[in-house]
Amino acid sequence: MGSDFYCEEVFSFKTSVEVVEESQRVVAYKHTRPHWPVHIVVVPKQHVPSLVDLGAADAELGLLHEVLEVVRRVAARVNEQYGAARVLTNLGAYQDSLHLHFHVNYGAPLS
């Protein structure tokens, strides 16, 4: 596997995912290897390297706005259902897949 799991696996349909919300440009799905009891990933369908490097999406902030709108809706649902939610993104050495994505999660770490 290369450095962009989302483009190489999810959006090429090599890895199937359980979608919880989808728009024309963003998908939210249950993590394929969850680190928390509730673990949802929100990803733009267009390749965006990271939160600090928006790549080609930098000129079109509408995509980032749409990603954050999906993050907000998913986080609100998790918070409503479980009473709490975390939202995080990773950069640098913490970013396993070099494609902007947000984790919406709840609960104690599974490992």
Buried (B, 14 or more C-beta within 10 A) or exposed (E): EEEBBBBBBBBEEEEEBEEBBEBEBBBBBEBBEBEBEBBBBBBBBBBBBBBEEBEEBEEEEEBBEBBBEBBEBBBEBBBEEEEEBBBEBBEEEEBEBBBBBBBBBBBEEEE
